[in-house]
Amino acid sequence: MAQVETTDEMETRLLRVIAQAHFEVLAQDYTWRRMAHNQPPSQKAIACVRDGEAWYEFLPAERAILLRGIASSASISAKAQMRLALLLG
């Protein structure tokens, strides 16, 4: 049976990964888009992240998508926003 990570263990592991990651500023705008249940990531996605039961993919932003993403960013939990802020430095 697989051992379930505690929140603290998960945070420690993720912060270790972030600390070891190579950071690169991208010229193009990107936005997080919530994925439908059991939807595979888009081929254009450069990252995926899970927030509770929801999955999000990080895609190149088109103007319409970028505006919708800004309007819906409140749907991402405060904890996920904080982790993203840590990741982006």
Residue pairs with C-beta under 8 A, 6 or more apart in sequence:
5 13
14 83
15 86
18 86
18 87
21 87
23 89
28 60
28 61
29 60
29 61
29 66
30 46
30 58
30 59
30 60
30 61
31 58
31 59
31 61
31 65
31 66
31 69
31 70
32 49
32 56
32 57
32 58
32 69
32 73
32 76
33 56
33 57
33 59
33 65
33 69
34 54
34 55
34 56
34 72
34 75
35 41
35 48
35 54
35 55
35 56
35 57
39 55
41 48
41 57
42 57
42 59
44 59
44 60
45 57
45 58
45 59
46 58
46 59
47 57
47 58
48 55
48 56
48 57
48 58
49 55
49 56
49 58
49 80
50 56
51 76
51 77
51 79
51 80
52 77
56 76
59 65
61 69
73 81
76 84
